[in-house]
Structures are given as C-alpha cells and as structure tokens.
Amino acid sequence: MPAKKNNPIHMQLTPLEQIVLDTIEEIQSIKRDRGVAPRFATMLEVSNSFNVDLKEAINSLIRKDRLEWHENINGVPLFGIKN
C-alpha cells in the first residue's frame, strides 16, 4: 500500500536535511562504538563535523578549478565562482 503524501515520515528530504541526518548518524555511530552515553549528537558536534565536510568540499571545488579564493587584509578567506 503506498504511503500518504502528507505523512512526514515519507516526505522527500532536501539535500541539506539528508546531510544533517547523515552527520548525526555518523556521530551516534562513533559514540556507540566508544560506549559513550548519551548517544545524542550535540549542536557543537554537528557544527564541527559539518565544518570539516564544508572545508573539504570547498577545497575540492578549488582543485577542480570551479572556485577561486583569496584572503582579505584580515586573513579572512573569500571565495568566488569561476566563470
């Protein structure tokens, strides 16, 4: 029997929502393997993990020549899409 369209469990996830779920699942798995309780992911853990993935994606786009980057006078990285 097909699921109802308004059932939130079966609704399509946005790419960002899927990344969030994957990140939390990874953190919970690490905690489970280490025997850490509670096995919930904190906002700080999710943010830190997300930042690592974000930096890896940015570096990959730079290597693929899709992004350029520079530093401003204060050392803050600036990114632009290459045309």
BALOLUM-913878 format. One record per residue (C-alpha): residue number from 1; residue in three letters; x negated, y, z. Coordinates in Angstrom, 2 decimals. Each point is the difference from the previous one (the first is absolute). Layout:
NUM:ALA:X:Y:Z
...
% end
This chain:
1:MET:0.00:0.00:0.00
2:PRO:-1.55:3.37:-1.00
3:ALA:-0.78:2.55:2.70
4:LYS:2.15:3.08:0.32
5:LYS:-1.61:3.12:-1.46
6:ASN:0.45:2.08:3.17
7:ASN:-1.57:-2.59:2.28
8:PRO:-3.15:1.84:1.23
9:ILE:-1.93:-3.26:0.32
10:HIS:0.22:-0.57:-3.74
11:MET:-0.57:3.57:-1.16
12:GLN:-2.95:0.71:-2.29
13:LEU:-3.02:1.43:1.81
14:THR:-1.93:2.98:-1.28
15:PRO:-3.71:-0.62:-0.65
16:LEU:-0.88:2.01:3.11
17:GLU:2.42:-2.00:2.16
18:GLN:-1.59:-3.22:-1.25
19:ILE:-3.47:1.32:0.84
20:VAL:1.20:0.88:3.53
21:LEU:1.45:-3.47:0.51
22:ASP:-3.16:-1.66:-1.34
23:THR:-2.17:2.15:2.28
24:ILE:2.05:-0.83:3.10
25:GLU:0.01:-3.69:-0.93
26:GLU:-3.80:0.06:-0.29
27:ILE:-0.41:1.70:3.39
28:GLN:2.38:-2.46:1.65
29:SER:-1.87:-2.92:-1.55
30:ILE:-3.32:1.27:1.35
31:LYS:1.51:0.45:3.47
32:ARG:1.58:-3.47:-0.14
33:ASP:-3.35:-1.57:-0.98
34:ARG:-1.76:1.83:2.85
35:GLY:2.71:-0.81:2.55
36:VAL:0.75:3.68:0.57
37:ALA:3.36:0.94:1.49
38:PRO:2.22:1.73:-0.78
39:ARG:-0.33:-0.81:-3.67
40:PHE:1.62:3.22:-1.14
41:ALA:-1.98:2.42:-2.16
42:THR:-0.45:3.48:1.43
43:MET:0.44:3.08:-2.18
44:LEU:-3.72:0.73:0.41
45:GLU:-0.91:-3.51:-1.21
46:VAL:2.30:0.35:-3.02
47:SER:-1.39:3.47:-0.79
48:ASN:-3.61:-1.14:0.33
49:SER:0.59:-3.04:-2.19
50:PHE:1.86:2.10:-2.55
51:ASN:-2.84:2.53:-0.08
52:VAL:-2.51:-2.75:-0.81
53:ASP:2.17:-1.26:-2.87
54:LEU:0.56:3.56:-1.21
55:LYS:-3.75:0.74:-0.08
56:GLU:-0.65:-3.25:-1.87
57:ALA:2.66:0.89:-2.58
58:ILE:-1.39:3.51:-0.46
59:ASN:-3.54:-1.34:-0.43
60:SER:1.26:-2.55:-2.52
61:LEU:1.75:2.72:-2.02
62:ILE:-3.21:2.08:0.03
63:ARG:-2.03:-3.00:-1.24
64:LYS:2.59:-0.58:-2.74
65:ASP:-0.44:3.65:-0.99
66:ARG:3.66:0.85:0.70
67:LEU:-0.77:2.46:2.83
68:GLU:-2.68:2.59:0.52
69:TRP:-1.02:1.23:3.42
70:HIS:-1.86:2.94:1.47
71:GLU:-0.61:1.41:3.46
72:ASN:1.06:3.47:1.00
73:ILE:-2.29:2.31:1.97
74:ASN:1.11:-1.70:3.25
75:GLY:-0.78:-3.51:-1.26
76:VAL:3.66:-0.92:-0.52
77:PRO:0.44:-2.39:-2.95
78:LEU:2.12:1.31:-2.87
79:PHE:1.47:-2.29:-2.67
80:GLY:1.34:0.62:-3.46
81:ILE:1.45:-2.22:-2.70
82:LYS:-2.18:-0.15:-3.10
83:ASN:1.79:0.74:-3.23
% end
